[in-house]
Amino acid sequence: MNLSGWGAIRLVANREITTRLQSKAFRISTAVMILLLIALTVVIKLIGSNGSDATVGYTAPNAALAAPLQVSAKALGQNVNTRQVTEAQAQQAVRDGSLDAVLVGDGTHVQVVVKKDLDSDLRNALTVLANRLALDQQIATLGGNPAQVNAAVASAHVEVQPLEQPKQYNSQQLVLGIIAGVLIYLSLMINGQSVAQGVVEEKTSRVVELLLATIRPWQLMAGKVLGIGAVGLLQILAIAIVGVIAALTTGVLTISVSAAAGTVIWLIVWYLAGFLMYSIVFAGLGALVSRQEDVGGAVTPALMFVIAGYVVGVSVLPSNPGSGLVEILSIIPVFAPTLMPMRLAMGGVPVWEAIVSLGLVIALIPVLIWLTGRIYRNAVLRTGAKVKLREALSAS
Protein backbone atom coordinates (compact mmCIF):
# COMPACT_ATOMS: atom_id res chain seq x y z
CA MET A 1 0.00 0.00 0.00
CA ASN A 2 1.50 3.33 -1.05
CA LEU A 3 0.42 6.42 0.85
CA SER A 4 0.61 10.01 -0.34
CA GLY A 5 3.32 12.18 1.19
CA TRP A 6 1.16 14.07 3.68
CA GLY A 7 -1.05 11.05 4.27
CA ALA A 8 1.96 9.01 5.41
CA ILE A 9 3.27 11.84 7.59
CA ARG A 10 -0.15 12.34 9.17
CA LEU A 11 -0.47 8.63 9.87
CA VAL A 12 2.90 8.48 11.64
CA ALA A 13 2.22 11.72 13.54
CA ASN A 14 -1.19 10.50 14.74
CA ARG A 15 0.42 7.28 15.95
CA GLU A 16 3.01 9.22 17.97
CA ILE A 17 0.39 11.59 19.43
CA THR A 18 -1.95 8.77 20.46
CA THR A 19 0.82 6.69 21.99
CA ARG A 20 2.30 9.54 24.02
CA LEU A 21 -1.00 11.02 25.21
CA GLN A 22 -1.98 7.58 26.50
CA SER A 23 1.36 7.25 28.29
CA LYS A 24 1.00 7.40 32.06
CA ALA A 25 4.51 8.84 32.34
CA PHE A 26 3.58 11.79 30.12
CA ARG A 27 0.44 12.60 32.09
CA ILE A 28 2.19 12.28 35.45
CA SER A 29 5.17 14.42 34.39
CA THR A 30 2.87 17.14 33.04
CA ALA A 31 0.77 17.15 36.21
CA VAL A 32 3.88 17.28 38.41
CA MET A 33 5.34 20.25 36.50
CA ILE A 34 2.04 22.14 36.71
CA LEU A 35 1.72 21.44 40.44
CA LEU A 36 5.33 22.50 41.04
CA LEU A 37 4.71 25.76 39.18
CA ILE A 38 1.56 26.47 41.21
CA ALA A 39 3.39 25.61 44.44
CA LEU A 40 6.24 27.96 43.48
CA THR A 41 3.73 30.73 42.85
CA VAL A 42 2.12 30.22 46.27
CA VAL A 43 5.53 30.18 48.00
CA ILE A 44 6.56 33.43 46.27
CA LYS A 45 3.26 34.97 47.33
CA LEU A 46 3.73 33.92 50.96
CA ILE A 47 7.32 35.12 51.07
CA GLY A 48 6.38 38.39 49.42
CA SER A 49 3.53 38.96 51.87
CA ASN A 50 5.82 38.47 54.86
CA GLY A 51 6.03 42.24 54.95
CA SER A 52 9.24 43.41 56.57
CA ASP A 53 12.88 42.54 57.09
CA ALA A 54 12.64 43.62 60.73
CA THR A 55 10.15 44.96 63.26
CA VAL A 56 11.34 47.64 65.68
CA GLY A 57 9.41 48.93 68.67
CA TYR A 58 9.75 52.36 70.20
CA THR A 59 8.73 53.94 73.47
CA ALA A 60 6.81 57.22 73.64
CA PRO A 61 9.88 59.52 73.91
CA ASN A 62 11.24 57.94 70.70
CA ALA A 63 8.08 58.35 68.60
CA ALA A 64 9.73 61.02 66.46
CA LEU A 65 12.43 58.53 65.43
CA ALA A 66 10.04 55.92 63.96
CA ALA A 67 9.46 57.55 60.56
CA PRO A 68 13.12 58.56 60.02
CA LEU A 69 14.15 54.96 60.84
CA GLN A 70 11.88 53.59 58.12
CA VAL A 71 13.24 56.13 55.63
CA SER A 72 16.85 55.28 56.53
CA ALA A 73 16.15 51.55 56.20
CA LYS A 74 14.44 52.01 52.83
CA ALA A 75 17.44 53.93 51.53
CA LEU A 76 19.52 50.84 52.35
CA GLY A 77 17.11 48.47 50.60
CA GLN A 78 15.37 47.25 53.77
CA ASN A 79 11.77 47.22 54.90
CA VAL A 80 11.39 47.96 58.61
CA ASN A 81 8.07 48.02 60.44
CA THR A 82 7.70 50.03 63.63
CA ARG A 83 5.17 50.00 66.47
CA GLN A 84 4.90 51.80 69.77
CA VAL A 85 5.25 49.87 73.03
CA THR A 86 5.33 50.83 76.68
CA GLU A 87 8.44 50.62 78.84
CA ALA A 88 6.95 47.56 80.54
CA GLN A 89 6.26 45.78 77.23
CA ALA A 90 9.61 46.55 75.58
CA GLN A 91 11.89 43.91 77.12
CA GLN A 92 9.28 41.15 77.03
CA ALA A 93 8.52 41.81 73.32
CA VAL A 94 12.22 41.48 72.54
CA ARG A 95 12.58 38.32 74.64
CA ASP A 96 9.67 36.51 72.94
CA GLY A 97 10.88 37.51 69.45
CA SER A 98 7.89 39.64 68.46
CA LEU A 99 10.27 42.60 68.10
CA ASP A 100 13.82 42.57 66.77
CA ALA A 101 14.76 45.66 68.76
CA VAL A 102 13.18 48.48 70.77
CA LEU A 103 14.21 52.14 70.75
CA VAL A 104 14.45 53.28 74.37
CA GLY A 105 15.78 56.31 76.21
CA ASP A 106 14.76 59.93 75.99
CA GLY A 107 14.92 60.21 72.18
CA THR A 108 17.96 62.51 72.09
CA HIS A 109 20.18 59.69 70.84
CA VAL A 110 19.68 56.22 69.40
CA GLN A 111 19.57 53.53 72.09
CA VAL A 112 18.13 50.07 71.45
CA VAL A 113 17.40 46.94 73.44
CA VAL A 114 17.96 43.58 71.68
CA LYS A 115 17.76 39.97 72.81
CA LYS A 116 21.38 39.00 72.11
CA ASP A 117 22.91 40.82 69.15
CA LEU A 118 21.84 43.40 66.62
CA ASP A 119 21.37 42.26 63.01
CA SER A 120 24.01 43.84 60.77
CA ASP A 121 21.47 45.23 58.28
CA LEU A 122 19.35 46.73 61.06
CA ARG A 123 22.52 48.09 62.68
CA ASN A 124 23.35 49.94 59.45
CA ALA A 125 19.87 51.49 59.34
CA LEU A 126 20.08 52.56 62.99
CA THR A 127 23.58 53.99 62.40
CA VAL A 128 22.23 56.15 59.57
CA LEU A 129 19.42 57.24 61.90
CA ALA A 130 21.94 58.10 64.64
CA ASN A 131 24.02 60.15 62.18
CA ARG A 132 20.93 62.01 61.01
CA LEU A 133 19.82 62.70 64.60
CA ALA A 134 23.28 64.03 65.52
CA LEU A 135 23.30 66.26 62.43
CA ASP A 136 19.83 67.63 63.27
CA GLN A 137 20.97 68.44 66.80
CA GLN A 138 24.06 70.27 65.53
CA ILE A 139 21.96 72.25 63.05
CA ALA A 140 19.54 73.23 65.83
CA THR A 141 22.46 74.24 68.10
CA LEU A 142 23.79 76.54 65.37
CA GLY A 143 20.36 78.15 65.04
CA GLY A 144 19.29 76.46 61.83
CA ASN A 145 16.11 74.56 60.92
CA PRO A 146 16.79 70.79 60.65
CA ALA A 147 13.57 70.22 58.66
CA GLN A 148 14.60 72.71 55.97
CA VAL A 149 18.10 71.25 55.77
CA ASN A 150 16.75 67.70 55.48
CA ALA A 151 14.32 68.78 52.76
CA ALA A 152 17.14 70.45 50.80
CA VAL A 153 19.33 67.34 51.15
CA ALA A 154 16.47 65.03 50.12
CA SER A 155 15.72 67.08 46.99
CA ALA A 156 19.35 67.16 45.84
CA HIS A 157 19.97 64.83 42.89
CA VAL A 158 22.35 64.10 40.05
CA GLU A 159 21.37 65.38 36.62
CA VAL A 160 22.09 62.65 34.04
CA GLN A 161 22.30 63.35 30.30
CA PRO A 162 22.40 59.97 28.48
CA LEU A 163 23.63 59.86 24.91
CA GLU A 164 21.33 56.86 24.31
CA GLN A 165 18.06 56.00 26.00
CA PRO A 166 18.60 53.11 28.42
CA LYS A 167 16.42 50.03 28.06
CA GLN A 168 13.89 49.60 30.85
CA TYR A 169 13.55 46.13 32.33
CA ASN A 170 10.69 45.14 34.59
CA SER A 171 11.82 42.69 37.27
CA GLN A 172 8.70 40.55 36.75
CA GLN A 173 9.28 40.42 33.01
CA LEU A 174 12.86 39.39 33.72
CA VAL A 175 11.57 36.47 35.82
CA LEU A 176 9.05 35.59 33.09
CA GLY A 177 11.85 35.57 30.53
CA ILE A 178 13.96 33.21 32.62
CA ILE A 179 10.96 30.90 33.18
CA ALA A 180 10.22 30.91 29.44
CA GLY A 181 13.82 29.93 28.73
CA VAL A 182 13.71 27.16 31.33
CA LEU A 183 10.47 25.72 29.87
CA ILE A 184 11.87 25.69 26.33
CA TYR A 185 15.14 24.20 27.55
CA LEU A 186 13.37 21.38 29.42
CA SER A 187 11.03 20.72 26.52
CA LEU A 188 13.87 20.52 24.02
CA MET A 189 15.84 18.25 26.33
CA ILE A 190 12.93 15.91 27.01
CA ASN A 191 10.95 15.89 23.75
CA GLY A 192 13.95 16.34 21.48
CA GLN A 193 15.69 13.30 22.91
CA SER A 194 12.39 11.40 22.73
CA VAL A 195 12.61 11.69 18.95
CA ALA A 196 16.07 10.07 18.94
CA GLN A 197 14.97 7.39 21.42
CA GLY A 198 11.88 6.62 19.32
CA VAL A 199 14.02 6.19 16.21
CA VAL A 200 16.33 3.76 18.00
CA GLU A 201 13.39 1.86 19.51
CA GLU A 202 11.84 1.26 16.10
CA LYS A 203 15.23 0.44 14.63
CA THR A 204 16.00 -2.13 17.36
CA SER A 205 12.57 -3.80 17.18
CA ARG A 206 12.79 -3.90 13.36
CA VAL A 207 9.45 -2.07 13.18
CA VAL A 208 11.15 0.48 10.97
CA GLU A 209 11.64 -2.16 8.27
CA LEU A 210 7.89 -2.78 8.12
CA LEU A 211 7.12 0.92 8.08
CA LEU A 212 9.62 1.67 5.32
CA ALA A 213 7.99 -0.98 3.17
CA THR A 214 5.02 1.37 2.71
CA ILE A 215 6.38 4.88 3.36
CA ARG A 216 9.59 6.73 2.62
CA PRO A 217 12.28 7.42 5.26
CA TRP A 218 11.76 11.18 5.19
CA GLN A 219 8.01 10.71 5.72
CA LEU A 220 8.64 8.52 8.76
CA MET A 221 11.10 11.02 10.20
CA ALA A 222 8.81 14.00 9.55
CA GLY A 223 5.77 12.26 11.03
CA LYS A 224 7.68 11.32 14.16
CA VAL A 225 9.00 14.86 14.62
CA LEU A 226 5.58 16.47 14.08
CA GLY A 227 3.78 13.98 16.35
CA ILE A 228 6.17 14.34 19.28
CA GLY A 229 6.33 18.09 18.69
CA ALA A 230 2.55 18.40 18.90
CA VAL A 231 2.49 16.55 22.23
CA GLY A 232 5.33 18.71 23.55
CA LEU A 233 3.49 21.85 22.44
CA LEU A 234 0.36 20.71 24.28
CA GLN A 235 2.42 20.11 27.41
CA ILE A 236 4.30 23.42 27.35
CA LEU A 237 1.09 25.32 26.52
CA ALA A 238 -0.73 23.78 29.49
CA ILE A 239 2.13 24.60 31.85
CA ALA A 240 2.51 28.17 30.58
CA ILE A 241 -1.20 29.03 30.70
CA VAL A 242 -1.75 27.51 34.16
CA GLY A 243 1.37 29.23 35.46
CA VAL A 244 0.36 32.67 34.16
CA ILE A 245 -3.22 32.30 35.47
CA ALA A 246 -1.93 31.22 38.90
CA ALA A 247 0.52 34.14 39.05
CA LEU A 248 -2.08 36.70 37.98
CA THR A 249 -4.72 35.30 40.35
CA THR A 250 -2.47 35.31 43.41
CA GLY A 251 -1.07 38.74 42.61
CA VAL A 252 2.50 37.49 42.24
CA LEU A 253 2.41 38.75 38.65
CA THR A 254 1.18 42.33 38.35
CA ILE A 255 2.11 43.09 34.75
CA SER A 256 -0.67 43.51 32.21
CA VAL A 257 -2.51 40.49 30.85
CA SER A 258 -1.46 41.49 27.33
CA ALA A 259 2.22 41.43 28.32
CA ALA A 260 1.82 38.00 29.93
CA ALA A 261 -0.08 36.73 26.88
CA GLY A 262 2.65 38.07 24.61
CA THR A 263 5.22 36.07 26.55
CA VAL A 264 3.15 32.89 26.15
CA ILE A 265 2.76 33.50 22.41
CA TRP A 266 6.50 34.02 21.92
CA LEU A 267 7.11 30.93 24.04
CA ILE A 268 4.96 28.87 21.65
CA VAL A 269 6.57 30.36 18.53
CA TRP A 270 10.10 29.70 19.75
CA TYR A 271 9.25 26.25 21.05
CA LEU A 272 7.96 25.28 17.60
CA ALA A 273 10.96 26.78 15.80
CA GLY A 274 13.49 25.35 18.24
CA PHE A 275 11.87 21.93 18.42
CA LEU A 276 11.65 21.55 14.64
CA MET A 277 15.26 22.60 14.23
CA TYR A 278 16.73 20.38 16.95
CA SER A 279 14.42 17.36 16.72
CA ILE A 280 15.22 16.94 13.03
CA VAL A 281 18.89 16.78 13.98
CA PHE A 282 18.15 14.40 16.87
CA ALA A 283 16.26 12.06 14.54
CA GLY A 284 19.21 11.88 12.17
CA LEU A 285 21.74 11.37 14.97
CA GLY A 286 19.51 8.74 16.61
CA ALA A 287 19.49 6.74 13.38
CA LEU A 288 23.27 6.31 13.69
CA VAL A 289 22.99 3.98 16.71
CA SER A 290 21.12 0.76 17.46
CA ARG A 291 21.05 0.73 21.28
CA GLN A 292 19.15 3.02 23.68
CA GLU A 293 22.25 3.39 25.87
CA ASP A 294 24.10 4.92 22.90
CA VAL A 295 21.48 7.62 22.25
CA GLY A 296 22.95 10.05 24.80
CA GLY A 297 26.38 9.97 23.22
CA ALA A 298 24.97 10.33 19.71
CA VAL A 299 22.92 13.47 20.43
CA THR A 300 25.37 15.11 22.86
CA PRO A 301 27.05 17.36 20.23
CA ALA A 302 23.67 18.92 19.36
CA LEU A 303 22.55 19.07 23.00
CA MET A 304 25.63 21.08 23.92
CA PHE A 305 24.29 24.04 21.94
CA VAL A 306 20.93 23.83 23.76
CA ILE A 307 22.66 23.64 27.14
CA ALA A 308 25.12 26.43 26.30
CA GLY A 309 22.35 28.83 25.29
CA TYR A 310 20.36 28.04 28.43
CA VAL A 311 23.36 28.40 30.77
CA VAL A 312 24.39 31.73 29.24
CA GLY A 313 20.82 33.02 29.52
CA VAL A 314 20.15 32.12 33.16
CA SER A 315 23.64 33.12 34.35
CA VAL A 316 24.07 36.42 32.48
CA LEU A 317 20.62 37.96 31.98
CA PRO A 318 19.53 38.29 35.64
CA SER A 319 22.55 40.48 36.45
CA ASN A 320 23.02 42.06 33.01
CA PRO A 321 19.76 42.13 30.98
CA GLY A 322 21.38 44.26 28.27
CA SER A 323 24.38 41.98 27.75
CA GLY A 324 25.93 42.43 24.32
CA LEU A 325 27.09 38.82 24.31
CA VAL A 326 23.53 37.56 24.80
CA GLU A 327 22.26 39.93 22.09
CA ILE A 328 24.71 38.46 19.57
CA LEU A 329 24.16 34.82 20.58
CA SER A 330 20.37 35.21 20.52
CA ILE A 331 20.52 35.88 16.77
CA ILE A 332 22.63 32.80 16.01
CA PRO A 333 20.18 29.94 15.17
CA VAL A 334 21.70 27.26 17.45
CA PHE A 335 21.37 29.52 20.53
CA ALA A 336 18.27 31.51 19.56
CA PRO A 337 15.55 29.06 20.77
CA THR A 338 16.60 29.46 24.42
CA LEU A 339 18.00 33.00 24.47
CA MET A 340 15.63 35.02 22.26
CA PRO A 341 12.40 34.11 24.15
CA MET A 342 14.10 35.21 27.38
CA ARG A 343 14.99 38.58 25.87
CA LEU A 344 11.58 39.03 24.26
CA ALA A 345 9.82 38.37 27.57
CA MET A 346 11.98 41.02 29.26
CA GLY A 347 11.25 43.57 26.55
CA GLY A 348 13.55 46.06 24.86
CA VAL A 349 14.41 43.81 21.90
CA PRO A 350 14.52 45.71 18.57
CA VAL A 351 11.97 44.34 16.09
CA TRP A 352 14.65 43.71 13.47
CA GLU A 353 16.60 41.46 15.87
CA ALA A 354 13.54 39.30 16.61
CA ILE A 355 12.72 39.03 12.88
CA VAL A 356 16.29 38.21 11.83
CA SER A 357 16.70 35.65 14.63
CA LEU A 358 13.47 33.81 13.82
CA GLY A 359 14.07 34.13 10.08
CA LEU A 360 17.50 32.50 10.32
CA VAL A 361 16.08 29.55 12.28
CA ILE A 362 13.27 29.08 9.75
CA ALA A 363 15.73 29.33 6.86
CA LEU A 364 17.98 26.72 8.49
CA ILE A 365 15.21 24.13 8.95
CA PRO A 366 14.93 23.10 5.23
CA VAL A 367 18.71 22.69 5.09
CA LEU A 368 18.62 20.47 8.17
CA ILE A 369 15.74 18.45 6.73
CA TRP A 370 17.77 17.71 3.60
CA LEU A 371 20.97 16.96 5.54
CA THR A 372 19.48 14.79 8.31
CA GLY A 373 17.08 13.15 5.86
CA ARG A 374 20.12 11.85 4.03
CA ILE A 375 21.65 10.59 7.28
CA TYR A 376 18.37 8.99 8.34
CA ARG A 377 17.82 7.27 5.00
CA ASN A 378 21.32 5.80 4.87
CA ALA A 379 21.58 4.75 8.54
CA VAL A 380 18.14 3.80 9.86
CA LEU A 381 18.18 0.27 8.38
CA ARG A 382 21.74 -0.49 9.49
CA THR A 383 21.93 -2.28 12.83
CA GLY A 384 24.82 -3.37 14.98
CA ALA A 385 27.79 -1.03 15.37
CA LYS A 386 27.31 2.72 15.33
CA VAL A 387 27.23 4.17 11.84
CA LYS A 388 29.83 6.89 11.35
CA LEU A 389 28.43 10.27 10.40
CA ARG A 390 30.72 10.50 7.37
CA GLU A 391 29.50 7.12 6.09
CA ALA A 392 25.85 8.10 6.51
CA LEU A 393 26.41 11.35 4.59
CA SER A 394 28.42 9.79 1.78
CA ALA A 395 26.30 6.63 1.20
CA SER A 396 24.21 6.72 -1.93
Protein Blocks (a to p, Z undefined) as FASTA:
>chain_A
ZZdfklmmmmmmmmmmmmmmmpmklmmmmmmmmmmmmmmmmmmmmmmmnopabdcdddfk
lmmmmmmmmmmmmmnopacddddddfklmmmmmmnopagbdcedjhlaccdddfkbccfk
lmmmmmmmmmmmmmmmmmmmnopafklmmmmmmmgccddddfbdcddddfklmmmmmmmm
mmmmmmmmmmmmmmmmmmmmmmmnommmmmmmmbcfklmmmmmmmmmmmmmmmmmmmmmm
mmmmmmmmnomamcdfklmmmmmmmmmmmmmmmmmmmmmmmmmmmmmpcbfklmmmmmmm
mmmmmmmmmmmmmmmmmmmmmlmklmmmmmpmklmmmmmmmmmmngoiafklmmmmmmmm
mmmmmmmmmmmmmmmmmmmmpghjdddfklmmmpZZ
